[in-house]
């Protein structure tokens, strides 16, 4: 439904990736993720959602791609214990996905 209501929103685009995955469209997923990394390059919540997608489908290469993308953008990488008063940054969350 989100895809119909607002097809260009980050959430709708993640939904599209899941639909492509269900249809076995791996080449389209690759093209779409490249486009998404360009369009939402600095959108940390989106980058976490993309890393979640990659983790959920077991695509370690995509998780690594998002991780590398975030490192290139110089997002903070210092790992610290999780605290609700100081949530982890996008890069910290993605680093956890890699382990």
Chimera marker file (.cmm) of the C-alpha trace (Angstrom):
<marker_set name="trace">
<marker id="1" x="0.000" y="0.000" z="0.000" r="1" g="1" b="0" radius="0.5"/>
<marker id="2" x="2.851" y="2.404" z="0.789" r="1" g="1" b="0" radius="0.5"/>
<marker id="3" x="4.231" y="1.762" z="-2.681" r="1" g="1" b="0" radius="0.5"/>
<marker id="4" x="0.973" y="3.045" z="-4.189" r="1" g="1" b="0" radius="0.5"/>
<marker id="5" x="0.468" y="5.995" z="-1.829" r="1" g="1" b="0" radius="0.5"/>
<marker id="6" x="3.996" y="7.400" z="-2.065" r="1" g="1" b="0" radius="0.5"/>
<marker id="7" x="6.179" y="5.347" z="-4.429" r="1" g="1" b="0" radius="0.5"/>
<marker id="8" x="9.286" y="7.512" z="-3.995" r="1" g="1" b="0" radius="0.5"/>
<marker id="9" x="9.391" y="7.457" z="-0.188" r="1" g="1" b="0" radius="0.5"/>
<marker id="10" x="12.290" y="5.561" z="1.388" r="1" g="1" b="0" radius="0.5"/>
<marker id="11" x="9.916" y="3.108" z="3.082" r="1" g="1" b="0" radius="0.5"/>
<marker id="12" x="8.138" y="2.378" z="-0.193" r="1" g="1" b="0" radius="0.5"/>
<marker id="13" x="11.448" y="1.795" z="-1.897" r="1" g="1" b="0" radius="0.5"/>
<marker id="14" x="12.438" y="-0.766" z="0.754" r="1" g="1" b="0" radius="0.5"/>
<marker id="15" x="9.047" y="-2.442" z="0.248" r="1" g="1" b="0" radius="0.5"/>
<marker id="16" x="9.839" y="-2.590" z="-3.467" r="1" g="1" b="0" radius="0.5"/>
<marker id="17" x="13.133" y="-4.352" z="-2.698" r="1" g="1" b="0" radius="0.5"/>
<marker id="18" x="11.258" y="-7.016" z="-0.735" r="1" g="1" b="0" radius="0.5"/>
<marker id="19" x="8.818" y="-7.449" z="-3.632" r="1" g="1" b="0" radius="0.5"/>
<marker id="20" x="11.709" y="-7.787" z="-6.079" r="1" g="1" b="0" radius="0.5"/>
<marker id="21" x="13.317" y="-10.341" z="-3.766" r="1" g="1" b="0" radius="0.5"/>
<marker id="22" x="10.089" y="-12.356" z="-3.644" r="1" g="1" b="0" radius="0.5"/>
<marker id="23" x="10.039" y="-12.363" z="-7.457" r="1" g="1" b="0" radius="0.5"/>
<marker id="24" x="13.695" y="-13.426" z="-7.675" r="1" g="1" b="0" radius="0.5"/>
<marker id="25" x="14.714" y="-10.210" z="-9.451" r="1" g="1" b="0" radius="0.5"/>
<marker id="26" x="18.324" y="-10.066" z="-8.205" r="1" g="1" b="0" radius="0.5"/>
<marker id="27" x="19.592" y="-7.836" z="-11.025" r="1" g="1" b="0" radius="0.5"/>
<marker id="28" x="16.802" y="-5.323" z="-10.406" r="1" g="1" b="0" radius="0.5"/>
<marker id="29" x="17.630" y="-5.361" z="-6.694" r="1" g="1" b="0" radius="0.5"/>
<marker id="30" x="21.254" y="-4.506" z="-7.518" r="1" g="1" b="0" radius="0.5"/>
<marker id="31" x="20.235" y="-1.611" z="-9.766" r="1" g="1" b="0" radius="0.5"/>
<marker id="32" x="17.676" y="-0.337" z="-7.261" r="1" g="1" b="0" radius="0.5"/>
<marker id="33" x="20.089" y="-0.460" z="-4.311" r="1" g="1" b="0" radius="0.5"/>
<marker id="34" x="22.706" y="1.450" z="-6.301" r="1" g="1" b="0" radius="0.5"/>
<marker id="35" x="20.077" y="4.080" z="-7.089" r="1" g="1" b="0" radius="0.5"/>
<marker id="36" x="18.935" y="4.202" z="-3.473" r="1" g="1" b="0" radius="0.5"/>
<marker id="37" x="22.459" y="4.639" z="-2.129" r="1" g="1" b="0" radius="0.5"/>
<marker id="38" x="22.804" y="7.612" z="-4.448" r="1" g="1" b="0" radius="0.5"/>
<marker id="39" x="19.381" y="9.162" z="-3.733" r="1" g="1" b="0" radius="0.5"/>
<marker id="40" x="19.439" y="8.669" z="0.034" r="1" g="1" b="0" radius="0.5"/>
<marker id="41" x="23.197" y="8.882" z="0.557" r="1" g="1" b="0" radius="0.5"/>
<marker id="42" x="22.993" y="10.881" z="3.797" r="1" g="1" b="0" radius="0.5"/>
<marker id="43" x="19.682" y="9.580" z="5.155" r="1" g="1" b="0" radius="0.5"/>
<marker id="44" x="20.883" y="7.576" z="8.151" r="1" g="1" b="0" radius="0.5"/>
<marker id="45" x="17.505" y="6.002" z="9.053" r="1" g="1" b="0" radius="0.5"/>
<marker id="46" x="17.170" y="4.878" z="5.449" r="1" g="1" b="0" radius="0.5"/>
<marker id="47" x="20.674" y="3.403" z="5.443" r="1" g="1" b="0" radius="0.5"/>
<marker id="48" x="19.796" y="1.401" z="8.545" r="1" g="1" b="0" radius="0.5"/>
<marker id="49" x="16.591" y="0.195" z="6.845" r="1" g="1" b="0" radius="0.5"/>
<marker id="50" x="18.604" y="-0.838" z="3.792" r="1" g="1" b="0" radius="0.5"/>
<marker id="51" x="21.091" y="-2.710" z="5.995" r="1" g="1" b="0" radius="0.5"/>
<marker id="52" x="18.132" y="-4.374" z="7.748" r="1" g="1" b="0" radius="0.5"/>
<marker id="53" x="16.749" y="-5.457" z="4.378" r="1" g="1" b="0" radius="0.5"/>
<marker id="54" x="20.120" y="-6.915" z="3.414" r="1" g="1" b="0" radius="0.5"/>
<marker id="55" x="20.399" y="-8.702" z="6.754" r="1" g="1" b="0" radius="0.5"/>
<marker id="56" x="16.864" y="-10.075" z="6.521" r="1" g="1" b="0" radius="0.5"/>
<marker id="57" x="17.497" y="-11.609" z="3.102" r="1" g="1" b="0" radius="0.5"/>
<marker id="58" x="20.987" y="-12.815" z="4.032" r="1" g="1" b="0" radius="0.5"/>
<marker id="59" x="22.842" y="-10.574" z="1.575" r="1" g="1" b="0" radius="0.5"/>
<marker id="60" x="26.176" y="-10.021" z="3.333" r="1" g="1" b="0" radius="0.5"/>
<marker id="61" x="27.605" y="-8.256" z="0.266" r="1" g="1" b="0" radius="0.5"/>
<marker id="62" x="24.876" y="-5.610" z="0.409" r="1" g="1" b="0" radius="0.5"/>
<marker id="63" x="25.367" y="-5.125" z="4.155" r="1" g="1" b="0" radius="0.5"/>
<marker id="64" x="29.078" y="-4.601" z="3.447" r="1" g="1" b="0" radius="0.5"/>
<marker id="65" x="28.232" y="-2.173" z="0.627" r="1" g="1" b="0" radius="0.5"/>
<marker id="66" x="26.074" y="-0.077" z="2.982" r="1" g="1" b="0" radius="0.5"/>
<marker id="67" x="28.783" y="-0.250" z="5.649" r="1" g="1" b="0" radius="0.5"/>
<marker id="68" x="31.451" y="0.908" z="3.204" r="1" g="1" b="0" radius="0.5"/>
<marker id="69" x="29.145" y="3.660" z="1.940" r="1" g="1" b="0" radius="0.5"/>
<marker id="70" x="28.690" y="4.952" z="5.488" r="1" g="1" b="0" radius="0.5"/>
<marker id="71" x="32.430" y="4.838" z="6.159" r="1" g="1" b="0" radius="0.5"/>
<marker id="72" x="33.085" y="6.865" z="3.004" r="1" g="1" b="0" radius="0.5"/>
<marker id="73" x="30.620" y="9.461" z="4.296" r="1" g="1" b="0" radius="0.5"/>
<marker id="74" x="32.589" y="9.513" z="7.562" r="1" g="1" b="0" radius="0.5"/>
<marker id="75" x="29.673" y="8.683" z="9.792" r="1" g="1" b="0" radius="0.5"/>
<marker id="76" x="30.757" y="8.097" z="13.408" r="1" g="1" b="0" radius="0.5"/>
<marker id="77" x="32.133" y="4.588" z="13.929" r="1" g="1" b="0" radius="0.5"/>
<marker id="78" x="33.086" y="4.510" z="17.588" r="1" g="1" b="0" radius="0.5"/>
<marker id="79" x="31.324" y="1.503" z="19.066" r="1" g="1" b="0" radius="0.5"/>
<marker id="80" x="29.862" y="1.980" z="22.553" r="1" g="1" b="0" radius="0.5"/>
<marker id="81" x="27.415" y="0.110" z="24.768" r="1" g="1" b="0" radius="0.5"/>
<marker id="82" x="23.801" y="0.638" z="23.784" r="1" g="1" b="0" radius="0.5"/>
<marker id="83" x="21.827" y="3.025" z="25.971" r="1" g="1" b="0" radius="0.5"/>
<marker id="84" x="18.238" y="4.194" z="25.355" r="1" g="1" b="0" radius="0.5"/>
<marker id="85" x="19.299" y="7.727" z="26.287" r="1" g="1" b="0" radius="0.5"/>
<marker id="86" x="22.083" y="7.633" z="23.665" r="1" g="1" b="0" radius="0.5"/>
<marker id="87" x="20.902" y="5.496" z="20.735" r="1" g="1" b="0" radius="0.5"/>
<marker id="88" x="23.493" y="4.104" z="18.390" r="1" g="1" b="0" radius="0.5"/>
<marker id="89" x="24.279" y="5.940" z="15.202" r="1" g="1" b="0" radius="0.5"/>
<marker id="90" x="23.505" y="4.520" z="11.795" r="1" g="1" b="0" radius="0.5"/>
<marker id="91" x="27.061" y="3.314" z="11.374" r="1" g="1" b="0" radius="0.5"/>
<marker id="92" x="27.079" y="1.575" z="14.761" r="1" g="1" b="0" radius="0.5"/>
<marker id="93" x="23.879" y="-0.279" z="13.901" r="1" g="1" b="0" radius="0.5"/>
<marker id="94" x="25.226" y="-1.355" z="10.525" r="1" g="1" b="0" radius="0.5"/>
<marker id="95" x="28.502" y="-2.486" z="12.113" r="1" g="1" b="0" radius="0.5"/>
<marker id="96" x="26.488" y="-4.763" z="14.392" r="1" g="1" b="0" radius="0.5"/>
<marker id="97" x="24.738" y="-6.233" z="11.335" r="1" g="1" b="0" radius="0.5"/>
<marker id="98" x="28.140" y="-7.196" z="9.909" r="1" g="1" b="0" radius="0.5"/>
<marker id="99" x="29.109" y="-9.228" z="12.971" r="1" g="1" b="0" radius="0.5"/>
<link id1="1" id2="2" r="1" g="1" b="0" radius="0.2"/>
<link id1="2" id2="3" r="1" g="1" b="0" radius="0.2"/>
<link id1="3" id2="4" r="1" g="1" b="0" radius="0.2"/>
<link id1="4" id2="5" r="1" g="1" b="0" radius="0.2"/>
<link id1="5" id2="6" r="1" g="1" b="0" radius="0.2"/>
<link id1="6" id2="7" r="1" g="1" b="0" radius="0.2"/>
<link id1="7" id2="8" r="1" g="1" b="0" radius="0.2"/>
<link id1="8" id2="9" r="1" g="1" b="0" radius="0.2"/>
<link id1="9" id2="10" r="1" g="1" b="0" radius="0.2"/>
<link id1="10" id2="11" r="1" g="1" b="0" radius="0.2"/>
<link id1="11" id2="12" r="1" g="1" b="0" radius="0.2"/>
<link id1="12" id2="13" r="1" g="1" b="0" radius="0.2"/>
<link id1="13" id2="14" r="1" g="1" b="0" radius="0.2"/>
<link id1="14" id2="15" r="1" g="1" b="0" radius="0.2"/>
<link id1="15" id2="16" r="1" g="1" b="0" radius="0.2"/>
<link id1="16" id2="17" r="1" g="1" b="0" radius="0.2"/>
<link id1="17" id2="18" r="1" g="1" b="0" radius="0.2"/>
<link id1="18" id2="19" r="1" g="1" b="0" radius="0.2"/>
<link id1="19" id2="20" r="1" g="1" b="0" radius="0.2"/>
<link id1="20" id2="21" r="1" g="1" b="0" radius="0.2"/>
<link id1="21" id2="22" r="1" g="1" b="0" radius="0.2"/>
<link id1="22" id2="23" r="1" g="1" b="0" radius="0.2"/>
<link id1="23" id2="24" r="1" g="1" b="0" radius="0.2"/>
<link id1="24" id2="25" r="1" g="1" b="0" radius="0.2"/>
<link id1="25" id2="26" r="1" g="1" b="0" radius="0.2"/>
<link id1="26" id2="27" r="1" g="1" b="0" radius="0.2"/>
<link id1="27" id2="28" r="1" g="1" b="0" radius="0.2"/>
<link id1="28" id2="29" r="1" g="1" b="0" radius="0.2"/>
<link id1="29" id2="30" r="1" g="1" b="0" radius="0.2"/>
<link id1="30" id2="31" r="1" g="1" b="0" radius="0.2"/>
<link id1="31" id2="32" r="1" g="1" b="0" radius="0.2"/>
<link id1="32" id2="33" r="1" g="1" b="0" radius="0.2"/>
<link id1="33" id2="34" r="1" g="1" b="0" radius="0.2"/>
<link id1="34" id2="35" r="1" g="1" b="0" radius="0.2"/>
<link id1="35" id2="36" r="1" g="1" b="0" radius="0.2"/>
<link id1="36" id2="37" r="1" g="1" b="0" radius="0.2"/>
<link id1="37" id2="38" r="1" g="1" b="0" radius="0.2"/>
<link id1="38" id2="39" r="1" g="1" b="0" radius="0.2"/>
<link id1="39" id2="40" r="1" g="1" b="0" radius="0.2"/>
<link id1="40" id2="41" r="1" g="1" b="0" radius="0.2"/>
<link id1="41" id2="42" r="1" g="1" b="0" radius="0.2"/>
<link id1="42" id2="43" r="1" g="1" b="0" radius="0.2"/>
<link id1="43" id2="44" r="1" g="1" b="0" radius="0.2"/>
<link id1="44" id2="45" r="1" g="1" b="0" radius="0.2"/>
<link id1="45" id2="46" r="1" g="1" b="0" radius="0.2"/>
<link id1="46" id2="47" r="1" g="1" b="0" radius="0.2"/>
<link id1="47" id2="48" r="1" g="1" b="0" radius="0.2"/>
<link id1="48" id2="49" r="1" g="1" b="0" radius="0.2"/>
<link id1="49" id2="50" r="1" g="1" b="0" radius="0.2"/>
<link id1="50" id2="51" r="1" g="1" b="0" radius="0.2"/>
<link id1="51" id2="52" r="1" g="1" b="0" radius="0.2"/>
<link id1="52" id2="53" r="1" g="1" b="0" radius="0.2"/>
<link id1="53" id2="54" r="1" g="1" b="0" radius="0.2"/>
<link id1="54" id2="55" r="1" g="1" b="0" radius="0.2"/>
<link id1="55" id2="56" r="1" g="1" b="0" radius="0.2"/>
<link id1="56" id2="57" r="1" g="1" b="0" radius="0.2"/>
<link id1="57" id2="58" r="1" g="1" b="0" radius="0.2"/>
<link id1="58" id2="59" r="1" g="1" b="0" radius="0.2"/>
<link id1="59" id2="60" r="1" g="1" b="0" radius="0.2"/>
<link id1="60" id2="61" r="1" g="1" b="0" radius="0.2"/>
<link id1="61" id2="62" r="1" g="1" b="0" radius="0.2"/>
<link id1="62" id2="63" r="1" g="1" b="0" radius="0.2"/>
<link id1="63" id2="64" r="1" g="1" b="0" radius="0.2"/>
<link id1="64" id2="65" r="1" g="1" b="0" radius="0.2"/>
<link id1="65" id2="66" r="1" g="1" b="0" radius="0.2"/>
<link id1="66" id2="67" r="1" g="1" b="0" radius="0.2"/>
<link id1="67" id2="68" r="1" g="1" b="0" radius="0.2"/>
<link id1="68" id2="69" r="1" g="1" b="0" radius="0.2"/>
<link id1="69" id2="70" r="1" g="1" b="0" radius="0.2"/>
<link id1="70" id2="71" r="1" g="1" b="0" radius="0.2"/>
<link id1="71" id2="72" r="1" g="1" b="0" radius="0.2"/>
<link id1="72" id2="73" r="1" g="1" b="0" radius="0.2"/>
<link id1="73" id2="74" r="1" g="1" b="0" radius="0.2"/>
<link id1="74" id2="75" r="1" g="1" b="0" radius="0.2"/>
<link id1="75" id2="76" r="1" g="1" b="0" radius="0.2"/>
<link id1="76" id2="77" r="1" g="1" b="0" radius="0.2"/>
<link id1="77" id2="78" r="1" g="1" b="0" radius="0.2"/>
<link id1="78" id2="79" r="1" g="1" b="0" radius="0.2"/>
<link id1="79" id2="80" r="1" g="1" b="0" radius="0.2"/>
<link id1="80" id2="81" r="1" g="1" b="0" radius="0.2"/>
<link id1="81" id2="82" r="1" g="1" b="0" radius="0.2"/>
<link id1="82" id2="83" r="1" g="1" b="0" radius="0.2"/>
<link id1="83" id2="84" r="1" g="1" b="0" radius="0.2"/>
<link id1="84" id2="85" r="1" g="1" b="0" radius="0.2"/>
<link id1="85" id2="86" r="1" g="1" b="0" radius="0.2"/>
<link id1="86" id2="87" r="1" g="1" b="0" radius="0.2"/>
<link id1="87" id2="88" r="1" g="1" b="0" radius="0.2"/>
<link id1="88" id2="89" r="1" g="1" b="0" radius="0.2"/>
<link id1="89" id2="90" r="1" g="1" b="0" radius="0.2"/>
<link id1="90" id2="91" r="1" g="1" b="0" radius="0.2"/>
<link id1="91" id2="92" r="1" g="1" b="0" radius="0.2"/>
<link id1="92" id2="93" r="1" g="1" b="0" radius="0.2"/>
<link id1="93" id2="94" r="1" g="1" b="0" radius="0.2"/>
<link id1="94" id2="95" r="1" g="1" b="0" radius="0.2"/>
<link id1="95" id2="96" r="1" g="1" b="0" radius="0.2"/>
<link id1="96" id2="97" r="1" g="1" b="0" radius="0.2"/>
<link id1="97" id2="98" r="1" g="1" b="0" radius="0.2"/>
<link id1="98" id2="99" r="1" g="1" b="0" radius="0.2"/>
</marker_set>
